[in-house]
Amino acid sequence: MGPQSVESAFADVAAQIGQANGKATGLLPLFGGAVVGVVALAARPMPLVAQVLLALAGACTLAAVLALLSVVRPQFTPRDDNGFPFAARFADRPSALLEALQERPGDVAMATYTVRLAQIVRSKYVRVRTAVDLIVVALLLVAVALTVMAVA
């Protein structure tokens, strides 16, 4: 791969944010359905081992849903010196925004913003992966609980 321009790196990172949000949004209904399934199973009479397994599966599923919600939650920090959080600070002073933008070279500002967005993207994908891992564990626990219930 050849050298990448700041603009193309920024475009790639911005697209990745959209993809991460899309994945989380698409997975939320699936995981919500898993919560409903665990609750429905837990309402039946069953051996204590199966109850414990379903409780653990429910905890994993809840943690997965929380991880996905944290992906789609906007992330702003006081140190956001680029993009719309930066520009919003100048809501009443557009001329001050122009001055602030002229103080920073364009490529440096865009590169800084690209790095910040890349950190956000990485964090989002880690949380999506964690949520998927948690739901896999939950499904395995439900499978074992169902096996225990079938044998009992």
Secondary structure, DSSP 8 states (H G I E B T S, - for coil): -----HHHHHHHHHHHHHHHHHHHHHHHHHHHHHHHHHHHHHTS---HHHHHHHHHHHHHHHHHHHHHHHHHS----TT--SHHHHHHTTTT-HHHHHHHHHTS-HHHHHHHHHHHHHHHHHHHHHHHHHHHHHHHHHHHHHHHHHHHHHH-
